[in-house]
Amino acid sequence: MQTFPNLDAFTAHAGQELGTTDWITISQEQIQLFADATGDHQWIHLEPERAVRESPYKTTIAHGFLTLSLAPRLLADLYRVESVKMGINYGANKIRFTNAVPSESRVRMKAWLHHVEQTNANENSKGVRVIIECVFEVEGQSKPACVAELIMLLFE
């Protein structure tokens, strides 16, 4: 975990790696809960017996957006800016789902602080727009599951 005292120190880190998280397991139960939350009940995610028979992966796989949705949790394991009072998900410049995440496999994320720029500065708060490149890896596979350039707003 990298800790930055304020946004100026975080901004000075631009262009550098934030780190690599520990591995976490993506369970079939998580996949089911995500399907229920989003209404995406495609069989490739939820029917293990059918997946063994019909899927090229021979098992169920996590939704791509489930993998991506782990970013806030995993980023919180990598860095903290002590002075930040609020962070907002602002979107993404690009997202690619480049490989499947089989049920019960383990994933981790590597992240780089790509770019930081000032935004919404006023007498009451200071803010920055942050672009972080995230690469989600699947244990035992050379090709990442997801590559995303995420944008966040941070305010102190």
C-alpha positions in Angstrom: 0.0 0.0 0.0 1.4 3.4 -1.0 0.2 6.3 1.1 0.4 9.9 -0.2 -0.2 12.8 2.3 -2.0 14.9 -0.3 -3.0 15.4 -3.9 0.3 17.3 -4.7 2.3 14.2 -3.6 0.0 11.9 -5.6 0.3 14.2 -8.6 4.1 13.9 -8.4 3.7 10.1 -8.7 2.1 10.4 -12.2 3.7 8.1 -14.7 4.7 5.5 -12.1 3.3 2.2 -11.0 0.9 2.0 -8.1 1.5 -1.7 -7.5 0.1 -5.1 -7.8 -2.7 -6.5 -5.6 -2.9 -9.9 -3.9 -4.7 -12.6 -5.7 -8.5 -13.0 -5.0 -10.7 -15.8 -6.0 -13.8 -15.2 -8.2 -16.3 -17.7 -7.0 -19.4 -19.1 -8.7 -21.4 -17.5 -5.9 -20.0 -14.0 -6.8 -20.8 -14.6 -10.4 -24.4 -15.6 -9.5 -24.8 -12.5 -7.3 -23.5 -10.3 -10.1 -25.9 -11.9 -12.6 -28.8 -11.2 -10.2 -27.7 -7.6 -9.6 -27.4 -6.8 -13.3 -30.0 -9.1 -14.8 -27.3 -10.8 -17.1 -28.2 -14.5 -16.7 -26.5 -15.8 -19.8 -25.8 -19.6 -19.4 -22.0 -19.1 -19.9 -21.9 -17.5 -16.5 -24.5 -19.6 -14.6 -24.8 -23.2 -15.9 -21.7 -25.2 -15.0 -22.9 -28.5 -16.6 -23.8 -26.8 -19.8 -20.5 -24.9 -19.8 -18.6 -28.1 -19.5 -20.4 -29.4 -22.6 -20.7 -26.4 -24.8 -18.3 -23.7 -23.7 -14.7 -23.5 -25.1 -13.7 -22.7 -21.5 -15.2 -25.9 -20.1 -16.5 -24.0 -17.1 -18.5 -21.0 -16.3 -16.8 -17.6 -16.6 -17.2 -14.3 -14.8 -18.9 -11.4 -16.5 -16.4 -9.0 -17.9 -18.0 -6.2 -16.0 -17.7 -8.2 -12.8 -14.0 -8.3 -13.3 -13.9 -4.6 -14.0 -16.1 -3.8 -11.0 -13.4 -5.1 -8.7 -11.2 -2.1 -9.6 -12.4 0.2 -6.7 -11.8 -2.6 -4.1 -8.4 -3.5 -5.6 -7.3 0.1 -6.0 -8.0 0.6 -2.3 -5.5 -2.1 -1.6 -2.8 -0.3 -3.6 -2.9 3.4 -2.6 -4.5 6.0 -0.3 -4.3 9.8 -0.4 -4.7 10.9 3.2 -6.2 14.3 2.4 -8.8 13.1 0.0 -12.4 13.6 1.4 -14.2 12.2 -1.7 -13.6 10.2 -4.8 -15.9 9.9 -7.8 -15.9 7.4 -10.6 -15.8 9.6 -13.7 -15.7 6.9 -16.4 -13.2 5.3 -18.7 -11.2 6.2 -21.8 -11.1 2.6 -22.9 -11.9 -0.9 -21.6 -11.0 -4.2 -23.2 -12.0 -7.7 -22.0 -9.2 -9.6 -23.5 -9.5 -13.0 -21.8 -12.1 -15.0 -19.8 -12.0 -15.3 -16.0 -13.0 -18.9 -15.2 -15.2 -19.5 -12.2 -13.0 -20.3 -9.1 -9.9 -18.8 -10.7 -7.8 -16.1 -9.0 -7.3 -12.6 -10.3 -5.1 -9.7 -9.4 -4.7 -6.2 -10.7 -1.7 -4.1 -11.6 -2.1 -0.4 -11.8 -0.2 2.7 -13.0 -1.0 6.3 -12.3 -1.1 7.4 -15.9 -2.0 11.1 -15.6 -3.2 13.7 -13.1 -4.7 17.1 -13.9 -6.3 19.8 -11.8 -10.1 20.2 -11.9 -12.8 22.0 -10.0 -10.5 24.0 -7.9 -12.2 26.6 -5.7 -11.7 28.3 -2.3 -13.4 25.3 -0.5 -11.8 22.3 -2.2 -9.0 21.2 -4.5 -9.7 18.5 -7.0 -7.9 16.4 -9.6 -8.9 14.2 -12.5 -6.9 11.0 -12.3 -6.3 8.4 -15.1 -5.3 5.0 -13.8 -4.4 2.1 -16.1 -5.5 -1.2 -14.7 -4.6 -4.6 -15.9 -6.5 -7.6 -14.5 -4.5 -10.9 -14.6 -5.7 -14.4 -14.2 -3.4 -16.8 -12.3 -1.7 -19.2 -14.7 -2.6 -17.3 -17.9 -0.3 -15.0 -19.8 -3.0 -12.9 -21.4 -4.8 -10.4 -19.1 -8.5 -10.7 -18.6 -9.2 -6.9 -18.7 -7.2 -3.8 -19.5 -8.9 -0.5 -18.6 -8.0 3.1 -18.4 -10.2 4.4 -15.6 -10.9 8.1 -14.7 -11.6 9.3 -11.2 -12.2 12.6 -9.6 -10.5 13.1 -6.2 -11.2 16.1 -3.9 -9.5 17.3 -0.7 
